[in-house]
């Protein structure tokens, strides 16, 4: 298991000149990826190192599905037009299982998009992933990423990939008309957040909507809350030790974080449907109560990606739905941000794959998705004015202004823990008011590999 030492995230952003889009026409010979003849000089672009790679194909396999897959494909169009390389993306909800099967079966994709670095670590250790420090060089990577991200990509002694999408998790979404009607102010501290919840109850509202059902991944919402709270009550070194398995789950530090969470979760006046509702409500449905008229709940803590799950009617972000930063608890911990991201790793070595990885390591590669909304770029060369809405820019600024940034702990922990017992045992604790927390935390510790 690897341990990360991360620093303040994101330096001042600067603008990278947009990728030139080349005019098409008729030319005898060279074929573009789509098979149409063209007069494009495919050697005149920053990605292919002067090679004509038109007519080649790069396969990318990841967990982006549905709308996310469409937006990723749109973001790859400028690269395809500039290089003549055909990028074929395949998304699957079973990516975490299938990527290992494919790698071990001898048919890995050209590039894999990992939502969990811990999973990538398994394949790095198996020798399936190429080193981007060799392919791109650290000078190039440091030009396009803050050291927090290159530190995270250092797995098994190599730069195991390039970061493509970031997710800011330390957010609370709220019903704006109700806040305006009642004169509620955005809380700046945890105590103010609890006082606001009490005031909402007194005014006849249910403060919170929470849902953790997520099929085989049920429970990850709870782990996110605990991780966010850990960063707000302990120094980042404590968080790092926990991620590395050096601080057990059955420790006062982790129990304290869980107690802060249950101060909200286990208050029947605070949460729509109570504890039973938390366990039975799909995470994607949990923000919907904020959008109905009158609202069934007023607040929902979830990552920036949740906007993609809002209903099409009654949920206009910036008009009826707003957000604020999850307030600090201990002022000495500053304004930490919990986040996650998608790392793209090369699993085949061909010139066109190297060209694609170079493109994906730049902010330009995200523009086609970013401008559609609901996307945060981890690249330091992505200017704020590319973000299409005040909401998107506000989320990006929260990431930029973080005094501490840490990646989702469960995504960094070994799979049997982070995507296993941490989810299941915390779900059991929420589901059963008679559950023994000490025993459940000991169960998590016992599942840690080599312990």
C-alpha positions in Angstrom: 0.0 0.0 0.0 1.3 3.4 -0.9 1.1 6.5 1.2 0.5 9.9 -0.2 1.9 13.2 1.1 -0.1 15.9 -0.6 0.2 19.7 -0.3 -2.0 22.7 -1.0 -3.8 22.0 -4.3 -3.6 24.0 -7.4 -1.4 27.0 -8.3 -2.5 30.1 -10.3 -4.2 29.0 -13.5 -2.9 30.1 -16.9 -4.2 29.9 -20.4 -3.0 27.4 -22.9 -3.4 28.4 -26.5 -6.4 26.5 -28.0 -5.7 23.6 -30.3 -5.9 24.5 -33.9 -8.6 22.8 -35.9 -7.4 22.1 -39.4 -9.5 22.6 -42.5 -10.5 19.5 -44.5 -10.3 18.9 -48.2 -9.3 16.5 -50.9 -5.9 14.9 -51.1 -4.6 11.9 -52.8 -3.3 9.3 -50.3 -3.6 9.8 -46.5 -6.8 8.8 -44.8 -8.1 10.3 -41.7 -9.5 8.1 -38.9 -13.0 8.4 -40.4 -11.8 7.2 -43.8 -12.4 10.6 -45.6 -9.6 12.0 -47.8 -8.2 15.2 -46.5 -5.5 17.9 -47.1 -4.8 18.2 -43.4 -1.1 18.1 -42.6 -1.3 15.6 -39.7 2.3 16.1 -38.8 1.6 19.8 -37.9 0.2 19.3 -34.4 1.6 19.2 -30.9 0.6 15.6 -30.1 2.3 13.3 -32.6 5.9 14.4 -32.5 5.9 15.0 -36.3 4.5 11.6 -37.3 1.6 11.1 -39.6 -0.6 8.7 -37.5 -3.8 9.2 -39.5 -5.8 6.0 -40.0 -4.7 4.5 -36.7 -7.0 3.8 -33.8 -6.8 4.2 -30.0 -9.1 2.3 -27.8 -10.0 3.7 -24.4 -11.9 1.7 -21.7 -13.4 3.3 -18.6 -16.2 3.9 -16.3 -17.7 6.9 -18.1 -21.2 5.8 -19.3 -24.3 7.4 -20.8 -24.0 11.2 -20.8 -20.5 11.2 -19.4 -19.4 8.9 -22.3 -20.9 11.3 -24.9 -19.2 14.2 -23.3 -15.8 12.5 -23.3 -16.2 11.6 -26.9 -17.0 15.2 -27.7 -13.8 16.3 -25.9 -11.7 13.9 -28.1 -13.0 15.4 -31.4 -10.4 18.2 -31.7 -7.6 15.6 -31.2 -9.1 13.3 -33.9 -9.4 16.2 -36.3 -5.8 17.4 -35.6 -4.2 13.9 -35.8 -6.4 11.7 -38.0 -6.4 9.2 -35.1 -9.7 7.5 -34.5 -10.4 7.3 -30.7 -12.9 4.6 -29.8 -14.3 4.8 -26.3 -16.0 2.0 -24.5 -17.7 2.6 -21.1 -18.9 0.0 -18.6 -20.5 0.0 -15.2 -18.5 -3.1 -14.5 -15.2 -1.5 -15.4 -13.5 -2.3 -12.1 -14.0 -6.0 -12.6 -13.5 -6.1 -16.4 -10.3 -4.1 -16.6 -8.5 -6.7 -14.4 -10.0 -9.6 -16.4 -8.8 -8.0 -19.7 -5.4 -7.2 -18.4 -4.8 -10.7 -17.0 -6.3 -12.3 -20.0 -3.8 -10.6 -22.4 -6.2 -8.1 -24.0 -5.9 -4.8 -22.1 -7.2 -1.7 -23.8 -4.8 0.9 -25.1 -5.8 3.3 -22.3 -7.8 2.6 -19.2 -9.7 5.4 -17.3 -9.4 4.5 -13.6 -11.8 6.1 -11.1 -9.9 4.5 -8.2 -6.1 4.8 -7.9 -6.1 1.7 -5.6 -7.3 -0.4 -8.5 -4.7 1.1 -10.8 -2.1 0.1 -8.2 -3.0 -3.6 -8.6 -2.3 -3.4 -12.4 0.8 -1.3 -11.9 2.1 -4.0 -9.6 1.3 -6.6 -12.3 3.4 -4.7 -14.9 0.4 -3.7 -17.1 0.8 0.1 -16.9 3.4 2.3 -18.6 5.4 5.1 -16.9 4.3 8.6 -18.0 7.5 10.0 -16.6 9.3 8.1 -19.4 6.7 8.9 -22.1 6.1 12.6 -21.3 8.8 13.6 -18.9 8.3 15.2 -15.5 8.9 18.7 -16.9 5.9 18.3 -19.1 3.8 16.8 -16.3 4.8 19.5 -13.9 3.8 22.1 -16.5 0.3 20.7 -16.6 -0.4 19.6 -13.1 0.2 20.8 -9.5 2.4 18.5 -7.5 -0.6 17.2 -5.6 -1.8 15.4 -8.7 1.6 14.1 -9.8 2.2 12.8 -6.3 -1.1 10.9 -6.6 -0.1 9.4 -9.9 3.1 8.1 -8.4 2.2 4.5 -7.9 4.6 1.6 -7.6 7.6 3.9 -8.4 6.2 5.2 -11.7 3.9 8.0 -12.9 1.0 5.5 -13.5 -1.1 7.9 -15.6 -2.5 11.4 -16.2 -5.4 12.9 -14.4 -8.3 13.9 -16.5 -11.4 14.8 -14.4 -11.5 16.0 -10.8 -14.4 15.8 -8.4 -14.9 18.2 -5.5 -16.7 16.4 -2.8 -16.8 19.0 0.0 -20.1 20.5 -1.1 -23.6 21.0 0.3 -26.4 21.6 -2.2 -29.5 23.5 -1.0 -32.9 24.8 -2.1 -32.4 28.5 -2.9 -36.0 29.7 -2.7 -36.5 28.3 0.8 -33.2 29.9 2.0 -34.3 33.2 0.5 -37.8 33.0 1.9 -36.7 32.2 5.4 -33.6 34.4 5.4 -31.2 31.5 6.1 -27.6 32.4 5.9 -24.9 30.1 4.5 -23.1 28.5 7.5 -19.4 29.2 7.9 -18.8 26.7 10.7 -20.0 23.2 11.7 -21.8 24.7 14.7 -23.6 27.1 12.5 -24.5 24.2 10.2 -26.1 22.4 13.1 -27.8 25.6 14.3 -29.2 26.1 10.8 -30.5 22.5 10.8 -32.3 23.1 14.2 -33.8 26.3 12.9 -35.1 24.5 9.8 -36.8 21.9 12.0 -38.4 24.7 14.1 -39.7 26.2 10.9 -41.3 23.0 9.8 -38.7 21.7 7.3 -36.6 18.6 7.1 -33.0 19.8 6.8 -31.3 16.9 5.1 -31.8 14.4 2.3 -29.3 11.5 2.4 -29.1 8.3 0.4 -26.4 5.6 0.3 -27.9 2.9 -1.8 -25.7 2.1 -4.8 -26.1 -1.5 -5.7 -22.9 -3.4 -5.0 -21.2 -0.1 -4.0 -23.8 0.8 -1.3 -22.1 2.7 1.5 -19.6 4.9 -0.4 -21.7 8.0 0.4 -21.2 7.3 4.1 -17.4 6.9 3.7 -17.3 10.2 1.9 -18.9 12.0 4.9 -16.4 10.3 7.3 -13.4 11.3 5.1 -14.6 14.9 4.8 -15.0 15.1 8.6 -11.6 13.5 9.2 -9.9 16.3 7.3 -11.9 18.9 9.4 -10.9 17.5 12.8 -7.4 16.1 12.3 -4.2 17.2 10.6 -3.7 15.8 7.1 -0.9 13.6 8.4 -3.5 11.7 10.4 -5.6 11.2 7.3 -2.6 10.0 5.4 -1.7 7.5 8.2 -5.3 6.2 8.1 -5.2 5.8 4.3 -1.9 3.9 4.6 -3.3 1.5 7.2 -1.1 2.9 9.9 -4.0 4.4 11.9 -6.6 1.7 12.5 -10.3 2.2 11.9 -10.9 1.2 15.6 -9.1 4.3 16.8 -10.4 7.4 18.7 -9.6 9.6 15.7 -11.9 7.6 13.3 -14.6 7.1 15.9 -14.7 10.8 16.5 -15.3 11.5 12.8 -18.1 8.9 12.7 -19.7 10.5 15.8 -19.7 13.9 14.0 -21.5 12.3 11.1 -24.1 10.5 13.2 -24.9 13.8 14.9 -26.7 14.6 11.7 -27.5 11.2 10.3 -29.1 9.7 13.4 -31.2 12.7 14.3 -34.7 11.6 13.1 -35.8 15.3 12.9 -32.8 16.1 10.6 -33.0 13.4 7.9 -35.8 12.6 5.4 -37.0 9.1 6.1 -34.6 8.6 9.0 -32.0 5.9 9.1 -34.2 3.5 7.0 -34.5 6.2 4.3 -30.8 6.7 4.2 -30.1 3.0 3.5 -33.0 2.6 1.0 -32.6 5.8 -1.0 -30.4 5.5 -4.2 -27.6 8.1 -4.0 -28.7 9.5 -7.4 -32.2 10.1 -6.2 -31.2 11.8 -2.9 -31.0 15.4 -4.2 -34.5 15.2 -5.8 -36.4 16.1 -2.6 -34.6 19.5 -2.8 -36.2 20.2 -6.2 -39.9 19.6 -5.5 -42.4 22.3 -4.6 -42.6 22.5 -1.6 -39.2 21.0 -0.9 -39.2 17.7 1.1 -35.7 18.6 2.3 -33.4 21.6 2.1 -29.8 20.3 2.0 -27.8 17.5 0.5 -24.1 16.9 0.8 -22.6 15.4 -2.4 -19.8 15.9 -4.9 -19.8 18.2 -7.9 -20.9 15.4 -10.2 -24.4 15.2 -8.6 -25.7 17.9 -10.9 -25.9 15.2 -13.6 -28.5 13.4 -11.4 -30.8 16.3 -10.8 -34.2 16.1 -12.4 -34.7 18.1 -15.6 -37.6 20.0 -14.1 -37.5 22.1 -11.0 -33.7 21.9 -10.6 -31.9 24.9 -12.2 -28.5 25.1 -10.6 -27.9 28.7 -9.7 -31.6 29.5 -9.7 -33.4 27.0 -7.6 -30.4 24.9 -6.4 -27.3 26.4 -5.0 -24.2 25.0 -3.2 -21.8 26.0 -0.4 -18.6 24.6 0.9 -19.0 22.0 3.7 -18.0 24.2 6.7 -14.9 23.6 8.8 -15.1 22.1 12.3 -11.7 22.8 13.8 -10.4 26.2 12.5 -6.8 25.0 12.9 -7.5 22.6 10.0 -8.1 25.5 7.6 -10.4 24.9 4.6 -9.7 21.3 3.5 -11.2 19.8 0.4 -12.0 16.2 -0.2 -12.0 15.1 -3.8 -11.6 12.4 -6.3 -10.7 12.0 -10.0 -10.2 9.8 -13.0 -6.7 8.8 -14.0 -6.0 7.6 -17.5 -3.3 5.0 -17.8 -1.5 3.6 -20.9 -1.6 -0.2 -21.2 -0.3 -0.5 -24.8 2.7 1.2 -26.3 2.2 2.5 -29.9 2.9 6.0 -31.3 -0.8 6.8 -31.5 -1.3 5.8 -27.9 1.6 8.1 -26.8 0.0 10.9 -28.8 -3.4 10.4 -27.1 -1.7 10.4 -23.7 0.1 13.6 -24.4 -3.2 15.3 -25.4 -5.1 13.9 -22.4 -2.4 15.4 -20.1 -3.4 18.9 -21.1 -6.2 21.1 -20.1 -7.2 21.5 -23.8 -8.3 17.8 -23.8 -11.0 18.6 -21.2 -12.5 21.7 -22.9 -15.1 19.9 -25.0 -16.5 18.3 -21.8 -15.9 21.2 -19.5 -17.9 23.7 -21.6 -20.9 21.3 -21.4 -21.0 21.8 -17.6 -20.7 19.6 -14.6 -16.9 19.1 -15.0 -13.9 20.1 -13.0 -10.4 19.9 -14.6 -7.4 18.9 -12.5 -5.0 20.5 -15.1 -3.3 23.6 -14.0 -3.4 25.0 -17.6 -7.3 25.1 -17.6 -8.4 28.7 -17.3 -11.4 29.6 -15.2 -13.1 31.4 -18.1 -13.6 28.1 -19.9 -16.2 27.1 -17.2 -19.6 27.9 -18.7 -21.5 28.8 -15.5 -21.0 30.7 -12.2 -21.6 27.4 -10.5 -18.9 25.5 -12.3 -16.4 28.4 -11.8 -17.4 28.5 -8.1 -16.6 24.8 -7.7 -13.3 25.2 -9.5 -12.4 28.1 -7.2 -13.2 26.0 -4.1 -10.6 23.5 -5.4 -8.2 26.2 -6.2 -8.5 27.8 -2.7 -8.2 24.7 -0.7 -5.7 24.9 2.1 -5.4 21.1 2.1 -6.6 18.6 -0.6 -6.9 14.9 -0.1 -8.1 12.2 -2.4 -11.0 10.1 -1.4 -9.6 7.7 1.2 -11.6 4.6 0.3 -10.4 5.0 -3.4 -6.8 4.9 -2.1 -7.2 2.0 0.3 -6.7 -1.6 -0.8 -9.8 -2.9 -2.7 -10.9 -5.3 0.1 -11.1 -2.4 2.5 -11.9 0.8 0.5 -14.4 -0.9 -1.9 -15.3 -3.6 0.5 -15.6 -3.7 4.3 -15.5 0.1 4.7 -18.7 0.3 2.6 -20.4 -2.7 4.1 -19.6 -2.2 7.7 -20.6 1.4 7.8 -23.8 0.5 5.9 -24.5 -2.1 8.6 -24.0 0.5 11.3 -26.5 2.9 9.7 -29.0 0.1 9.1 -29.1 -1.3 12.6 -29.5 0.9 15.6 -28.2 -2.0 17.8 -25.0 -2.5 15.8 -21.8 -2.6 17.7 -19.6 0.1 16.2 -16.4 -1.1 17.8 -16.9 -4.6 16.4 -17.7 -3.3 12.9 -14.6 -1.1 12.9 -12.5 -4.1 14.0 -14.0 -6.1 11.1 -12.7 -3.4 8.7 -9.2 -3.6 10.3 -9.2 -7.4 10.1 -9.9 -7.1 6.3 -6.7 -5.1 5.6 -4.3 -7.2 3.5 -1.4 -8.7 5.4 -2.9 -7.9 8.8 
